C-alpha cells in the first residue's frame, strides 16, 4: 500500500516498505544459495576446473539476484537506474570513489598495523598476484559485489527510503544484510539435496567462518557500504560496488593470500591483527560521510 503526502508525493506505507526491504534480502539469499550449489554442480558436470569452474556459480548468482529485481521493477514501470545505477561516466566516477576511499583507508590502517608488528608480509610474486587480482575481480564482482549491492543497497535501501529517514534506512538495510548469510545456507542445503551438490551445514554464517567474528564484522561492513552508497549524488550504487569489491580483494590478499595462491600474503603475529579490518572500514565510512558533506555543501 501507498499513501499520499501533503506535498503530493506518494510514499510507501510502513508495512509495504518493510516487506519490499525483506524481499531484497530474500532475492539475495536465494540467489546465493541456489546459485553456488547449482552452479558448482553444473561446472563439475561440464568438466570445468579452476577459475572457469568458479565463474559459473558466480555468474549464476548474479543472474538469479538481478533477474527477479528487474522483473519486479518492470512490473512497477521502473528501471534498474532507480536503484542507484546511472550512466557510464557517472558510474565510473562513483566506482572510483568507492575503490579509492576504501583502498587508501586499508593501506593506511594495514600499513600502520604492519609498522606496529601486527603483520608480516611475504615477498610479492608479480605474475601470480596480477593473475589473482584479475580473476578475483571478475568472480567477486559477479558472486558478491554486484548482486548484493543491487538487492540490498539498491532494492532494500530504496524501499526503506521510500518510507523512512536515512538513519533508519541504513540500520534496516544492514539488518537485512545480516539475515542473508544464514538464509542462504538454507537455500544451499535445499538445492544441494536436489542437485547432488556437496552438502553444507545450515547456520547463521557461511561454513568455515567464525560466528562471533563474522557477526561483529558484518554490521561494520554493511554500514560502510551504506555510507559509500550515500556519499555520491549520481550513480551512487557504483560507489558501494567499488567499496565491496575492494574490501573483498584487500582481505583475500592480506588474510587469505597464501591459501588462495595470490602471490602475496601477510601472516598475523597476534590475534589482534584481525581488528585491522573493521578499523579500516570505520575509517572509510568516516571519509565517505565527510565526502558527502563536502560534495553537497
N, C-alpha and C positions, 0 to 999 in steps of 0.2 A: 504494500500500500504506500501511497504518497500523500503528502499534504501540502497545502498552498501557504507560502509565506506572505506576509503583508505586502512585500515588495514585488510580488508576482512570480517569484521563483518557486518551482516545485521541488520539495525536499522529500527524501525518503523518510518513512516512519522509522521509529527506533527498531521495531522487530524486523522490518524489511532490510534495514542496513546491517543488522547483526546476522541475519540469515544469508545475505549475499557475502558478507565477510567470511563466514564459516564455509560457504560454498567454494570460495577461492582456496581455502586450506584443503578442502576435500578433493578438489581438482588436482592439487599438487601431490597430496599423499597417495591418491590412487595412481597417478602417473608414475611416481617414483617407485612404488611397489610393483605395479604391473609391468612397467617398462623395463626395470632392471631384471626381473625374473624372466619374463618372456623374451626380452632381448638377448639375455645370456644364452638361453636355450636355442634361439634362432641362430646366433653366431656360431655356436658349437655344431649345430646340425649342418650349417653351410660349410664348416671346416675352417673358419677364420681363427686367427690367433693374434696375440699381441695387440697393437693399437687398433687394428681393424676390428678385432673382436670386442674391444671396449667401446668402439664408436657406435655399434649397432644399438645397444641398450641406451646409450646417451641420446642418440637421435630419436629413439622411440619415446623416451621420457619427454623430450621437448614437444614432440607431436601430440602425445596424449595430454599434456598440460595445456598447451596453447590452443589446440583444436577446440576443445569444449568452451574455453573462454571466448574464442572468436565466434562460435555459434551462438552463445548466449548474448553477446553484444550485438550480433547481427539481428537477432530477434527484437532487440530494443532499438534497432536502427542506429547503432553506434559502432564506431570503428576502434581498432586497437590503439590508435593515436590518442583516444580519450583517456587511456590508462597512463599516459606519460611518454609514449613514443613520439617521434617527430621526424622532421626532415633530416636528410643526410648530414648537412652542415651542423645543425643544432645537436644531432645525436653524437657526432664526433667530438664536439666541444664538451658536451656533458660527460661522455665516456672518458675523455681526457682528464676532466676534473676529478672524477671518481678514482681513476687509476693513479693520478698524480698525488692527490692528497693521501690516499691510503699507502702508496709506496713510500713516499717521503716520511710519513709517520712511522712506518715499520722500520725503515732504515735508521732513523734517529733512535728509536727505542731499542731495537735489537742491537744496534751499534753500541749504545750505552751499556746494554747488558753484556755484550762481548767484552767491552773495555773493563767492565766490572768483574769479569771472570766467570760469568754465568754460563757462557757458551764457548766452545772451542770448535773452530771450523776446519774442515778438510781443505786440501788444495783443490781448487776448481779444475775440472776437466772440460774444456770448452765444447768439444763436439757432442758428447752425451748431454751436456747441460742445454745446449741450443735445441737439440732434438727433444728433450723433455719439455722445455718451455713451449715449443710449438705444439706438440701433441697434447700436452696438458691444457693449453689454452682452448683448443677445439673441444676436447672432451668435457672439461669443466664448464665451458660455456653452455654446451648442449645438455649436460646431465644436471647441472645445478643452477648456474648463474641466470641463464635466460628463462628457464621455466619457473624457477622460484620467484624471480623478480616480477615476471608477468602475472603470476597468480596471486602473489602476496603483496608486495609493494606496489603492484599495479591494480589488480582487481579488488583485493581485500581492502587496501588503503583507500581506493576511490569510493568504494561502497560506504566505508565508515565516514569519510569526509563529506559524503552527501547528507549526513545527519549530525555528526559530532564535530567538536573542535579538534585542533591539531594535536594537543597532548593526549586526549582520549583516543584519537585515531592511531597515534603512534603506539600507545600501550596495547590497544586492541589488536592491531596488526601484528605486534610482537607476540602477543598471547596466542594468536592463531598459528604463528610461525613455530611456537613451542610444541604445538599439538601434532605438527606434520611428521616428525621422525617416528614417533610411536605409532601413529595411524598407518604410516607407510609399511611398517613391519607386518601389520595385519594384512594389508593388500598383497605384500610379497608372499606371505605364507600361503594365502589362498591361491595365488597364481602358481606358486611352486607346486602345490598339490595337484593342480590341473595340468601343468605342462611338464612335470618331471624335473623341474629345476632343483638345484641343491637347496635343501631346506635350511631355514634360518630361524632362530628363536624370535618369538614376539616379545617386545619390550618397549619401554618408554624412550629408548635411544637405540640407534643402529648397533648391530653386533660389533663387538670389538672396542666400543667406546666406554670409557669410564663414566658412569651415570652422573656422579656428582660434578666432575669437571665439565662435562658436556652441558649440563643444565645451568651451570654458572656462566659458561662462555656464551651460550646461545642467546640469552636476553641482551647481553652487551653487543653481540654481533647484530642482532635484529634491530636494536635501537640505532646503531651506527648506520645500518642500511637505510633506515627511515631518514636519518639526518642527511645522508647523501642524496636521497630522493627529493628532499625538500630544499636542497641547497641551491639548485639552479632553476631558472624560470622556464626554459624551453627544453623539451625532450628530457625531463628530469629522471625518467626511469633508467636512462642510459648511465646516469651517474651512479645509481645503486648497482647496476650490472657491472660497471667498471670496478667499483669497490668490492663486490662479491668475488669477481674473477681474480683480482689482485690478492685478496685475503687467502683464497684457496692456493694460489701459486706460491706466495710467500711461506705459508705454513707447510706446504708439501716439500719445499726445498729445505726449509730450516729444520723442521721436526721429523720429516719422513724421507729426506733426500737419499739416505743410504739404502733404505728398504725399497724405494721406488727407482733406484738407479738413475738419479737425477744429475749425477756428475758433480754435485756439490752438496754438502750437508753439514749440519752442526751437531755436536754432542753436548748434552746438558751435564754440567758439573754439579748441579744441585737441583732438587725438585722444584725450587722456587723459580726456575727458569721458565716454567710454563706460564707464569704470570706476565711475561713479556707480551703474550698475545693479547689478552684483554687490555693491557696497558696501551699498546699502540692503537687498538681500536678506540679507546677512550680519547686518545689524542686526536685521532682522525675525526671523531664525532664533534669534538670541540672546534676543530678547524672548519668543518662543514657548517656549523652553526654561525661561526664568525664570517665565513664566506657568504652565507645567506644574508646576514645583516648588512655587510658592506656592499654587496652587489645590488641590493634593493633599497639602499639608503637614498 
